[in-house]
Amino acid sequence: MTYDRAAASARPVFAGWRIMRSDAGRFWATRERPFPRIVEDAGAHRTVDADDLVGLCQAIAEQEGIAEQACRVVRTAQ
């Protein structure tokens, strides 16, 4: 993995995610803190990848959406 300006520019958009670009040019993001177990059980992944920043942003948003939905279900059940 190398430092990449495009990856660095995405950091403020997704606080809590570390954005990287592989030597092969693929974008990766990993959550700085793991999701709670209930969120992982719902299908959220801590690390995602994509061919470009747009795809990576979509992948991160999808994981955060899964987390939000899982937390909503838990709150409703309480």
N, C-alpha and C positions, 0 to 999 in steps of 0.2 A: 504494500500500500504506500502511496506517495501523497504528499501535500498537493492539493488541487484548489485553485481559486474558485472554481464552480462549486465544488463541494463545500468550501468554506462559506460561500455566499448563502447556502441553504441553511446553515446553522441557526440563524436567528428565527427562521420560519418554524422550525421544529425544535424548540427548546427541549432538552432532555434526551435528544438523540444525537449520537456521534456519527457524522457523515464522513465517508471515506471513498476514495476512488482507487480501484486496484490497478496494478501495473498493466493489466490487460484492458483497462479503460472502463470497467464495469463499476457502477456506483453501489455502495453498500451503506447501510445504516444500522446501528445497533443502539438499543435503548440503554442509557447510562445506568438506570436502575431497573431490575427485573419487574415485570408485571406481577401483581398478586396472583397466587395460585388459582383462584377462581377465574381470573381473566385468561390465564394460560389454558385452563381446562375448557374455556369457551372457544379456544382456537387462536388466540392472539400469539404472534411470534415476536420474540425480542429482537431478532435480526432479520432484515429483509434486503433484497437486492433488485437491481433493475439495470436496463441498458442505458438509461439517461436520467437526468434529474426529474423530469416530468413523471416518469414511471416510478421513480423512487419516492417522490412526494405522494403519489397515489397509493403506493404500498404502505407508507407510514400512516397516511390518513386512514387507510383500511384497518390497520392494526389498532389505531386509537379509537376508531368507531366500534370495533369489536369490544374493546375495553370499556368504553362508555356504555354500551348496551348491556354487558355483563354486570357492571356496577348498578345500572338502573334496575335490572332484574332482582339483584340482591336487596336493594333498598325497598323495592315494592313488596318483596316477600317478608320483610321484617315487620 
